[in-house]
């Protein structure tokens, strides 16, 4: 006898907010049973000496030192603007007076 019933599949679908058509319940019932059997197999594995991890491959964040440097490109950047007014970019007015 199966441990998973059609009602169990309906309940899981409801909890997952899935709208399963009734004709798919019979398909998913044995599949859910197989998934539970596979998890049971995994539970039998001895993992006492296995270090917990969140990734299969170690990821290391490589950072560089922040170095403050003075650049003298202000005039060059202002000259690239379509319009300039003194030391500022001139842009179209967007608000009425």
Secondary structure by P-SEA (a helix, b strand, c coil): cccccaaaaaaaaaaacccccccccccaaaaaaaaaaaaaaaaaccccccccccccbbbbbbbccbbbbbbcaaaaaaaacccccccbbbbcccccc
